Structure formats: structure tokens, C-alpha cells
Amino acid sequence: MKRLSVLIALGALAAGCGGGSKSATAKTTTPTGGSMSAAADKSIKVDLTRCKDEGKRVIRMDINHDDKTDVWKLVASSKQKGTNVDVMTCKKVDFNHDGVIDMATSYDDRGVIEMEQFDLDFDNKFDQTTYYERSTKIRVEWDSDYDGKPDVVDKYKGGQIEIRERDTGGVSGNPDGKADYWERYKDGVVEAIGYDDDFNGSVDRWEQAERPDSGKTEIIPDSEKTEATPETSPAPSPAPAASPAPTGTKPK
């Protein structure tokens, strides 16, 4: 019910958010079991000060007319073509009217979106963070166990999910904040699944997802585990998080 409330509020209050990011690069690489935080990804560069109040003018809005602020817009002065102009660097929204921020969206000086953060369960901590590059989503981080650290990461290329990484954590008995399960996607469909059986930071085996016309699962030999997955486009696998989650909901 809480999630439904967030989605309804998103439709009502999040209008006017721009799209795009400052500097980030989505590359196709062989999955590894490194840190799942974007801070460890040197290709993603987002100015985290955009949503800080210091040095900015804060515009407060009361959307539901209860005499409490629901929306905060942060505005800063930026010199563009020799002229000082006001630009919105961040928009924050309180969806459930408890005085705590549930969504924060940062923008660059052109008004293009850089990053979105959501508190989906209203526990005063962001559970989902989405990164953009030039109006296109490139990365989504989820904290599905609510411990303050991402344990599911979706990586996008050309606007479509390419790889999902997961720290299986409690299921595997190894909650180390590093990926040990991977899904490769093609055209939005799971193509192959990788496993790090000994939790040493590398894929030990790939399983090709089941094809709708064969009903069979192909095991990719260890000798080929670092190679690109087959060009076929099988149906989604029944493994955990078998399909990409839409923005505003958590992967299951």
C-alpha cells in the first residue's frame, strides 16, 4: 500500500522533472564481484552538492494546503554565456506529508536530470538511486534489505537494462556488499545467468536462460565464462529478480 501511495504521488507531484546527466559512461564489461556502490564506479560522476541547501535559494511549496512544505526547490546562480541566470539544482518532495524528504532529484546547470533518489517505504532512508546520462537512465541501485547499502544494481545501455548484479546476502550466507549473481539481458529479456559459487569476485559459471521453444537450459562451460553470452534471446529465467523492476518499485 505504501508503494502504491508513492507511485500515485509520483504522478501527481513529480511533473516538471527534467532528464539527463552530467558525465557518466555505460560500458559493456565482464561482470566482477566488486563493490556495488556507484562511488566505486569511476565512470559515474554526479555532483552530490546539487541537493545541499548551502549557497542556494530555497523555494518552498505547500501542495496540499496543510500549511506544511511538501516540495522544496533549490535554486543557484549560474553564469551562462556571460550572464548570471537562476537554475534549479534540486527538487525534493515529501509524499506522505510527514516533513521528511521521500524523493530528491538533482539537475545540472542546463536543467537536465543527473540523479533521482526515492524512499519507497518511508523509513527516512533512500532505497533506490537512479543515475542518468544525457536524459538516459544508465544505472539503478536498490537497497532491498533496508540496511543502507545497495544489494541490487541494474546497469543500462541505450536506455535498456543490460546487466543486473545482486549480492545474494542472507540467502547465500555471504552478505559482503559485493555482487555474486548476475543476469545478462538482451532487448529487456534475461539472456544468461552467472554465479560466483565460491564468492571470490568472479563468475564461476553461466547458465543460458530457458528458450521458449526448447524448454532446455544450456550450461556454458567454465572455459567460456568470461566470453560474451550467446546471441539468442531466451525467455526470462525463474531465478531471483528475473525481470527488470520499473522505477518506483523494488526488484523481488
Helices and strands as residue ranges (DSSP letters): H 2-13, E 23-24, G 38-40, E 44-45, G 48-51, E 57-61, E 71-80, E 83-93, E 103-107, E 113-118, E 128-133, E 136-142, E 152-157, E 160-166, E 181-186, E 189-195, E 205-208, E 219-220, G 222-224
